[in-house]
Amino acid sequence: MLNPHNTEICIIGAGPAGATLSHFLSKQKIEHTLVDKATFPRDKICGDGITIDVLNVLKRINPELLEEFAAQPEMLESWGFCFHGSNGKELRYDFSKDGFPYPPFFTSRRIDLDNFLVQRLNPAYCNFLSGNTVKSIARVEDGLEILSQSALGGTLIKAKMIVGAEGEKPVVTKALGLPHFREKKNLIGGIRVYYKNVKGFNEGNHLEFFFDKKLLPGYFWAFPLGNGMANVGLGMVSTEIAKRKVNLKKMFEQMLTEHPRVSNMFAEAEPMEKPKGWGLPLITPKRIIAGKNYALIGDAAGMIEPFTGKGIGPGMMSARICSEHLAEALKTKNYDLTSYQQHMYRYYNSEIRAGYGLQKSLKYPMALNTVVGLFNTGALKNWSHQKMVKEWKNWM
Ligand SMILES: Cc1cc2nc3c(=O)[nH]c(=O)nc-3n(C[C@H](O)[C@H](O)[C@H](O)COP(=O)(O)OP(=O)(O)OC[C@H]3O[C@@H](n4cnc5c(N)ncnc54)[C@H](O)[C@@H]3O)c2cc1C
């Protein structure tokens, strides 16, 4: 016996993108349903690096939410980042003396970040069906019928619009019989391992990125999580993984033992889990992310920035933008959400171009080392530092 359920908007997936959309809809007093196959807290393979765009979206939901986020003991303040060139030189930016109200970065295990967002959903407007896996979606005359399955039985959700926030593995496009864009050059393969007893992080908990000749055009990261714990991993564009038949796990081990700086940091470190892999779909305007009665946000829409691999901020930003178009659709009763797609790609136009340009530069170790070397000189370092400070102050 199916449980019937009616809603105007049904969001599939309560990761940062889906949960953020729920927060924005609740803010506009729009009732909706949010479905996730997991029960929270749950893990998600990620680098756990939280960037300034996340802080911006939290503030737009509610400045108090940002304050509350920053006060959580699970959110570790991070005051800078460092690029380690393949020649051993480093380019470090420290923002601790720039008068920011909050640090520009945080780290938080995704089990904590995602749970923080989900715990604060507004039950007055959000009907949250956790532990419910979406099994099928069908178009019907006045919208869609979504069948979800939980341990307690099935639910048949009738909705006017559906938003796919289900992450990297397509559910919505597949069920609706829509093309799902998946090209190797727009996909990064990554692995993550949690470690303890890692030494040598900067006292401001900087995010450390390592570019090594063997790894390029990929990179290795070590992000501190406090008390000697770290999120460690590496990522590489899938075309290169296939072309060079790269074994990411082997490469990861090599970095830990052979890279002079990394091997020092990890001399006494112990892994807390086996390496876990996941895909990072990169933002490209070639991907169709909206149409009649549907929109995609976050990884389901391939919102990851090509150079850094950051996807939490852009995923949450896509949710913010999508919420505007959903509200408009409800007002006008025109449920074609194509305008959201145009808005998104316009908004990220310059980041897309810069991101793929920088990603290309990673193919050439000499070019990368020259950039790291050049930017380390006083005037350029100061200019680039101030440019980031100016841009980021507008975001907070
Ligand atoms: C190795 C690695 C490192 C990364 N490092 C960083 C980083 O440091 N910083 C950063 O900003 N980004 C990073 N990213 C990218 C980031 O993890 C993603 O961009 C982000 O998780 C996208 O959030 P989302 O809400 O779109 O999807 P997800 O977080 O994947 O959430 C999707 C949700 O949908 C649910 N779901 C899936 N299928 C169904 C179904 N059939 N029915 C119901 N629910 C379903 C899942 O349970 C899940 O809760 C990294 C990614 C990887 C793989």
The ligand as an SDF file (V2000), in Angstrom:
LIG
                    3D

 53 58  0  0  0  0  0  0  0  0999 V2000
   37.4750   13.4200   -3.3800 C   0  0  0  0  0  0  0  0  0  0  0  0
   36.6650   14.6940   -3.3710 C   0  0  0  0  0  0  0  0  0  0  0  0
   37.1340   15.8440   -2.7430 C   0  0  0  0  0  0  0  0  0  0  0  0
   36.3690   17.0210   -2.7300 C   0  0  0  0  0  0  0  0  0  0  0  0
   36.8120   18.1010   -2.0150 N   0  0  0  0  0  0  0  0  0  0  0  0
   36.0570   19.2110   -1.9300 C   0  0  0  0  0  0  0  0  0  0  0  0
   36.4280   20.2880   -1.0840 C   0  0  0  0  0  0  0  0  0  0  0  0
   37.4280   20.2330   -0.3410 O   0  0  0  0  0  0  0  0  0  0  0  0
   35.6500   21.4150   -1.0800 N   0  0  0  0  0  0  0  0  0  0  0  0
   34.5210   21.5050   -1.8370 C   0  0  0  0  0  0  0  0  0  0  0  0
   33.8830   22.5770   -1.8270 O   0  0  0  0  0  0  0  0  0  0  0  0
   34.1190   20.4750   -2.6150 N   0  0  0  0  0  0  0  0  0  0  0  0
   34.8260   19.3120   -2.6620 C   0  0  0  0  0  0  0  0  0  0  0  0
   34.3820   18.2480   -3.3980 N   0  0  0  0  0  0  0  0  0  0  0  0
   33.0990   18.3500   -4.1050 C   0  0  0  0  0  0  0  0  0  0  0  0
   31.9060   18.1820   -3.1310 C   0  0  0  0  0  0  0  0  0  0  0  0
   32.0700   17.0050   -2.3760 O   0  0  0  0  0  0  0  0  0  0  0  0
   30.5840   18.1210   -3.9080 C   0  0  0  0  0  0  0  0  0  0  0  0
   30.5760   19.1430   -4.8800 O   0  0  0  0  0  0  0  0  0  0  0  0
   29.3710   18.2780   -2.9780 C   0  0  0  0  0  0  0  0  0  0  0  0
   29.2570   17.1730   -2.1310 O   0  0  0  0  0  0  0  0  0  0  0  0
   28.0810   18.4240   -3.7860 C   0  0  0  0  0  0  0  0  0  0  0  0
   26.9950   18.4650   -2.9140 O   0  0  0  0  0  0  0  0  0  0  0  0
   25.5490   17.9680   -3.4020 P   0  0  0  0  0  0  0  0  0  0  0  0
   24.5840   18.3820   -2.3450 O   0  0  0  0  0  0  0  0  0  0  0  0
   25.3030   18.3760   -4.7940 O   0  0  0  0  0  0  0  0  0  0  0  0
   25.6440   16.3670   -3.4710 O   0  0  0  0  0  0  0  0  0  0  0  0
   25.9450   15.2960   -2.3310 P   0  0  0  0  0  0  0  0  0  0  0  0
   26.6840   15.8900   -1.2220 O   0  0  0  0  0  0  0  0  0  0  0  0
   26.5320   14.1310   -3.0430 O   0  0  0  0  0  0  0  0  0  0  0  0
   24.4870   14.8840   -1.7880 O   0  0  0  0  0  0  0  0  0  0  0  0
   23.6100   14.1290   -2.5720 C   0  0  0  0  0  0  0  0  0  0  0  0
   22.5400   13.5290   -1.6640 C   0  0  0  0  0  0  0  0  0  0  0  0
   21.5840   12.8390   -2.4980 O   0  0  0  0  0  0  0  0  0  0  0  0
   21.2010   11.6400   -1.8750 C   0  0  0  0  0  0  0  0  0  0  0  0
   20.7200   10.6860   -2.8920 N   0  0  0  0  0  0  0  0  0  0  0  0
   21.4350   10.1180   -3.8950 C   0  0  0  0  0  0  0  0  0  0  0  0
   20.6630    9.2740   -4.6110 N   0  0  0  0  0  0  0  0  0  0  0  0
   19.4140    9.3180   -4.0500 C   0  0  0  0  0  0  0  0  0  0  0  0
   18.1790    8.6570   -4.3280 C   0  0  0  0  0  0  0  0  0  0  0  0
   18.0490    7.7640   -5.3250 N   0  0  0  0  0  0  0  0  0  0  0  0
   17.1160    8.9210   -3.5460 N   0  0  0  0  0  0  0  0  0  0  0  0
   17.2210    9.8160   -2.5210 C   0  0  0  0  0  0  0  0  0  0  0  0
   18.3660   10.4560   -2.2130 N   0  0  0  0  0  0  0  0  0  0  0  0
   19.4430   10.2250   -2.9600 C   0  0  0  0  0  0  0  0  0  0  0  0
   22.4770   11.1650   -1.1620 C   0  0  0  0  0  0  0  0  0  0  0  0
   22.1840   10.2930   -0.0660 O   0  0  0  0  0  0  0  0  0  0  0  0
   23.1030   12.4820   -0.7000 C   0  0  0  0  0  0  0  0  0  0  0  0
   22.7550   12.8220    0.6390 O   0  0  0  0  0  0  0  0  0  0  0  0
   35.1150   17.0600   -3.4070 C   0  0  0  0  0  0  0  0  0  0  0  0
   34.6270   15.8960   -4.0360 C   0  0  0  0  0  0  0  0  0  0  0  0
   35.3740   14.7280   -4.0090 C   0  0  0  0  0  0  0  0  0  0  0  0
   34.8180   13.4920   -4.6650 C   0  0  0  0  0  0  0  0  0  0  0  0
  1  2  1  0
  2  3  1  0
  2 52  2  0
  3  4  2  0
  4  5  1  0
  4 50  1  0
  5  6  2  0
  6  7  1  0
  6 13  1  0
  7  8  2  0
  7  9  1  0
  9 10  1  0
 10 11  2  0
 10 12  1  0
 12 13  2  0
 13 14  1  0
 14 15  1  0
 14 50  1  0
 15 16  1  0
 16 17  1  0
 16 18  1  0
 18 19  1  0
 18 20  1  0
 20 21  1  0
 20 22  1  0
 22 23  1  0
 23 24  1  0
 24 25  2  0
 24 26  1  0
 24 27  1  0
 27 28  1  0
 28 29  2  0
 28 30  1  0
 28 31  1  0
 31 32  1  0
 32 33  1  0
 33 34  1  0
 33 48  1  0
 34 35  1  0
 35 36  1  0
 35 46  1  0
 36 37  1  0
 36 45  1  0
 37 38  2  0
 38 39  1  0
 39 40  1  0
 39 45  2  0
 40 41  1  0
 40 42  2  0
 42 43  1  0
 43 44  2  0
 44 45  1  0
 46 47  1  0
 46 48  1  0
 48 49  1  0
 50 51  2  0
 51 52  1  0
 52 53  1  0
M  END
$$$$
